[in-house]
Amino acid sequence: MKKICLAGVILSFGIFLFGSSSAFSADELKFVCNEAVKKISNRTEIESRLIAHSPTTSDQLVFLLWDKADLQRVQTYQKLKRWMDVAVTAATLPVTIFIISGAALAIKIEGILNPRAKGNVFFRQTRMGKDGKPFMIVKLRTMVANANKTGPDYTLSRDSRVTPLGRMLRRLKIDEVPQLLFNILLKNDMSLVGPRPLALTTNQECAEKSCLWNLRYQALPGLTGRAQVEMHDAKTVDEQLHRSEYDIYPIIKSSVYEDMKILFKTVTTIFIGKVSP
């Protein structure tokens, strides 16, 4: 009952601060309230923080409701993660290069046998990264050439643009392997675990519909994440918005244990096939 009352206080202040024309949905306000009552059990403290800071965006609202120790823990762990990322990617570098080389050869052979599948080995696309800064993601090409000109940036269900080999590479997540070398080890654009980076057009559509969307940019985007191992791939913007809470969770709960759990589930998912290709 006490938690319900505290959530009501935050919800009331949220409506007061952002007004009836706010881009917040009921689910988004509920998420903010739930995260707040997990950390603060004193009504006076909640009210004083909300009044003193007068947040104007959802990310400010959520993060000011954390205490300083939480913020420091998250920031410290984000720095530690870089060393972990380098250690893991460097240790697996021979295997990474072997997989990329084998897949590249297979893609070239498929292009010879199937003219429709002919094209570059690598696919590069601008994605949104940490602090809202764009970067170039590198993947193995799994679609026909110029696929983005004949359809949306995200993959549709039974997408005809995906080549036969590309479907297998996606099923085994091999198309993501180049990110270990280019985006994580060399450029530090990404981390092993974090919210998956999206194409700029998809990102803009989601940001326009949700005030909570930008919370995902508090950390580096990841090769894998909680949404990847616990939900099916998003085929629409609305489905992507629903996945956003799963992307935000690992940032709020940043720890070695949580990251290792996600990495373990990722390996399990590849072989069991819980996530659609």
C-alpha positions as CSV (number, residue, x, y, z in Angstrom):
1,M,0.0,0.0,0.0
2,K,2.8,2.4,0.9
3,K,4.5,1.8,-2.5
4,I,1.1,2.4,-4.3
5,C,0.8,5.7,-2.5
6,L,4.3,6.8,-3.4
7,A,3.7,5.9,-7.0
8,G,0.6,8.0,-6.9
9,V,2.6,11.0,-5.7
10,I,5.1,10.6,-8.6
11,L,2.3,10.1,-11.1
12,S,0.6,13.3,-9.9
13,F,3.7,15.3,-10.1
14,G,4.4,13.9,-13.6
15,I,1.1,15.0,-14.8
16,F,1.5,18.4,-13.2
17,L,5.0,18.9,-14.6
18,F,4.4,17.8,-18.1
19,G,0.8,18.8,-18.5
20,S,-2.0,17.1,-20.4
21,S,-0.2,17.7,-23.8
22,S,2.8,15.6,-22.7
23,A,4.2,12.9,-24.9
24,F,4.2,10.5,-21.9
25,S,1.8,7.6,-22.2
26,A,0.3,5.9,-19.2
27,D,2.7,3.0,-19.5
28,E,5.7,5.3,-19.6
29,L,4.6,7.2,-16.4
30,K,4.0,3.8,-14.7
31,F,7.5,2.7,-15.6
32,V,9.0,5.9,-14.1
33,C,6.9,5.5,-11.0
34,N,7.9,1.9,-10.5
35,E,11.6,2.7,-10.8
36,A,11.2,5.5,-8.3
37,V,9.5,3.5,-5.6
38,K,12.1,0.8,-5.8
39,K,14.7,3.4,-4.6
40,I,12.9,5.9,-2.5
41,S,10.6,5.0,0.4
42,N,10.1,8.5,1.8
43,R,7.3,10.7,0.3
44,T,8.9,14.0,1.5
45,E,12.1,13.1,-0.3
46,I,10.3,12.3,-3.5
47,E,8.4,15.6,-3.4
48,S,11.5,17.6,-2.6
49,R,13.5,16.1,-5.5
50,L,10.7,16.6,-8.0
51,I,10.2,20.2,-6.9
52,A,13.9,21.1,-6.6
53,H,14.9,19.7,-10.0
54,S,11.8,20.4,-12.0
55,P,12.7,17.8,-14.7
56,T,11.7,18.6,-18.2
57,T,12.4,15.2,-19.9
58,S,11.8,11.6,-18.8
59,D,15.4,10.7,-18.6
60,Q,16.0,13.6,-16.2
61,L,13.0,12.4,-14.1
62,V,14.2,8.8,-13.8
63,F,17.8,9.6,-13.2
64,L,17.2,12.3,-10.6
65,L,15.1,9.8,-8.6
66,W,18.3,7.6,-8.3
67,D,20.5,8.5,-5.4
68,K,24.1,9.5,-6.0
69,A,25.5,6.1,-5.2
70,D,23.4,4.6,-8.0
71,L,24.6,7.1,-10.5
72,Q,28.2,6.7,-9.5
73,R,27.9,2.9,-9.7
74,V,26.5,3.0,-13.2
75,Q,29.1,5.5,-14.4
76,T,32.0,3.5,-12.8
77,Y,30.7,0.2,-14.3
78,Q,30.4,1.8,-17.8
79,K,34.2,2.5,-17.6
80,L,34.9,-1.0,-16.3
81,K,32.9,-2.5,-19.1
82,R,35.4,-1.1,-21.7
83,W,38.2,-3.1,-20.2
84,M,36.0,-6.2,-20.2
85,D,35.0,-5.6,-23.8
86,V,38.6,-5.3,-24.9
87,A,39.7,-8.4,-22.9
88,V,36.9,-10.6,-24.4
89,T,37.2,-9.3,-28.0
90,A,41.0,-9.6,-27.9
91,A,40.9,-13.1,-26.5
92,T,38.4,-14.2,-29.2
93,L,40.1,-12.4,-32.0
94,P,41.5,-15.5,-33.9
95,V,38.0,-17.1,-33.8
96,T,36.4,-13.8,-34.9
97,I,38.7,-13.4,-37.9
98,F,38.2,-17.1,-38.9
99,I,34.4,-16.7,-38.8
100,I,34.4,-13.4,-40.7
101,S,36.8,-14.9,-43.4
102,G,34.7,-18.0,-43.8
103,A,31.4,-16.1,-44.0
104,A,32.9,-13.6,-46.5
105,L,34.0,-16.4,-48.8
106,A,30.5,-18.0,-48.5
107,I,28.9,-14.6,-49.4
108,K,31.1,-14.2,-52.5
109,I,30.3,-17.8,-53.6
110,E,26.6,-17.2,-53.2
111,G,26.9,-14.1,-55.3
112,I,28.4,-16.1,-58.1
113,L,25.7,-18.8,-57.9
114,N,22.8,-16.4,-57.4
115,P,23.2,-13.0,-59.2
116,R,20.5,-11.5,-57.0
117,A,22.7,-12.1,-54.0
118,K,25.7,-10.4,-55.6
119,G,27.2,-7.5,-53.7
120,N,29.7,-6.4,-51.0
121,V,30.7,-8.7,-48.2
122,F,30.0,-6.0,-45.5
123,F,27.0,-4.0,-44.9
124,R,27.5,-0.5,-43.3
125,Q,24.8,1.7,-41.9
126,T,24.6,4.7,-39.7
127,R,23.1,4.0,-36.3
128,M,22.5,6.0,-33.2
129,G,25.0,5.6,-30.4
130,K,25.8,6.7,-26.9
131,D,24.7,10.3,-26.0
132,G,22.7,10.4,-29.3
133,K,25.9,10.4,-31.5
134,P,25.6,8.5,-34.8
135,F,28.2,5.9,-35.8
136,M,28.8,3.4,-38.6
137,I,27.9,-0.1,-37.7
138,V,29.5,-3.0,-39.7
139,K,27.7,-6.3,-40.4
140,L,28.0,-9.1,-42.8
141,R,25.6,-8.5,-45.7
142,T,22.5,-10.8,-45.5
143,M,20.2,-9.0,-48.0
144,V,20.3,-8.3,-51.7
145,A,22.1,-5.2,-52.8
146,N,20.4,-1.9,-52.1
147,A,17.8,-3.6,-50.0
148,N,17.1,-0.4,-48.0
149,K,15.9,1.3,-51.2
150,T,13.1,-1.3,-51.7
151,G,11.9,-1.6,-48.1
152,P,12.1,-0.3,-44.5
153,D,15.3,-0.2,-42.5
154,Y,14.2,-3.1,-40.3
155,T,13.6,-6.6,-41.4
156,L,10.1,-7.7,-42.2
157,S,8.6,-11.1,-41.3
158,R,9.6,-13.5,-44.1
159,D,11.5,-10.7,-45.8
160,S,12.1,-11.6,-49.4
161,R,15.2,-9.3,-49.4
162,V,17.1,-11.7,-47.2
163,T,19.2,-14.1,-49.2
164,P,19.2,-17.9,-48.4
165,L,22.7,-17.7,-47.0
166,G,21.8,-14.5,-45.2
167,R,18.9,-16.2,-43.4
168,M,21.3,-18.8,-42.0
169,L,23.8,-16.2,-41.0
170,R,21.1,-14.3,-39.2
171,R,19.8,-17.4,-37.5
172,L,23.2,-18.1,-36.0
173,K,23.9,-14.3,-35.4
174,I,27.1,-14.6,-37.5
175,D,26.2,-11.4,-39.4
176,E,26.8,-9.5,-36.2
177,V,30.4,-10.9,-35.6
178,P,32.2,-8.0,-37.4
179,Q,31.0,-5.7,-34.7
180,L,33.4,-7.5,-32.3
181,L,36.3,-6.3,-34.3
182,F,35.3,-3.0,-35.9
183,N,32.8,-1.5,-33.5
184,I,33.9,-2.8,-30.1
185,L,37.6,-3.5,-30.2
186,L,38.8,-0.9,-32.7
187,K,36.4,2.0,-32.5
188,N,34.7,1.7,-29.1
189,D,31.3,2.5,-30.7
190,M,29.7,-0.4,-29.0
191,S,29.9,-2.7,-26.0
192,L,29.2,-6.5,-25.7
193,V,26.0,-5.8,-23.8
194,G,23.7,-2.9,-24.2
195,P,20.6,-1.6,-26.1
196,R,20.8,-2.6,-29.7
197,P,21.5,0.5,-32.0
198,L,18.8,1.3,-34.5
199,A,18.8,2.9,-37.9
200,L,18.4,6.7,-37.8
201,T,14.9,6.7,-39.4
202,T,13.6,4.0,-37.0
203,N,15.2,5.8,-34.1
204,Q,13.5,9.1,-35.0
205,E,10.1,7.5,-35.3
206,C,10.4,5.9,-31.9
207,A,11.8,9.1,-30.3
208,E,8.8,11.0,-31.5
209,K,6.4,8.6,-29.9
210,S,8.1,8.1,-26.6
211,C,9.7,10.4,-24.1
212,L,11.5,7.5,-22.5
213,W,13.2,6.5,-25.7
214,N,16.4,8.5,-25.1
215,L,17.1,6.7,-21.9
216,R,18.8,4.0,-24.0
217,Y,21.6,6.4,-25.0
218,Q,22.9,6.7,-21.4
219,A,25.2,3.7,-22.3
220,L,27.0,2.4,-25.3
221,P,24.8,0.3,-27.6
222,G,25.5,-3.5,-27.4
223,L,26.2,-6.5,-29.6
224,T,23.5,-8.2,-27.6
225,G,21.0,-7.1,-24.9
226,R,18.1,-8.2,-22.7
227,A,15.6,-7.5,-25.4
228,Q,17.4,-9.7,-27.8
229,V,17.3,-12.8,-25.5
230,E,13.9,-12.3,-24.0
231,M,11.8,-10.9,-26.8
232,H,11.2,-11.6,-30.5
233,D,12.6,-9.2,-33.1
234,A,10.5,-6.0,-33.5
235,K,8.8,-5.8,-36.9
236,T,7.1,-2.5,-36.3
237,V,7.8,0.8,-34.5
238,D,5.2,0.0,-31.8
239,E,6.9,-3.4,-31.1
240,Q,10.3,-1.6,-30.9
241,L,8.8,0.8,-28.3
242,H,7.7,-2.1,-26.2
243,R,11.2,-3.6,-26.3
244,S,12.6,-0.3,-25.0
245,E,11.9,-1.2,-21.4
246,Y,14.1,-4.3,-21.8
247,D,16.8,-2.1,-23.3
248,I,16.7,0.4,-20.4
249,Y,16.8,-2.3,-17.6
250,P,20.4,-3.3,-18.1
251,I,21.5,0.3,-17.8
252,I,19.6,0.8,-14.5
253,K,20.8,-2.6,-13.2
254,S,24.4,-2.5,-14.6
255,S,26.6,-5.2,-13.1
256,V,29.0,-7.9,-14.1
257,Y,26.4,-10.5,-13.1
258,E,23.6,-9.0,-15.2
259,D,25.9,-8.7,-18.3
260,M,27.2,-12.3,-17.9
261,K,23.7,-13.5,-17.6
262,I,22.7,-11.8,-20.8
263,L,25.8,-13.1,-22.6
264,F,25.0,-16.7,-21.4
265,K,21.4,-16.3,-22.6
266,T,22.6,-15.0,-25.9
267,V,24.6,-18.2,-26.6
268,T,21.7,-20.3,-25.4
269,T,19.3,-18.4,-27.7
270,I,21.4,-19.0,-30.8
271,F,21.2,-22.7,-30.4
272,I,17.7,-23.1,-28.9
273,G,16.2,-20.4,-31.2
274,K,13.9,-18.5,-28.9
275,V,14.4,-15.3,-30.9
276,S,13.2,-15.2,-34.4
277,P,15.8,-14.6,-37.1
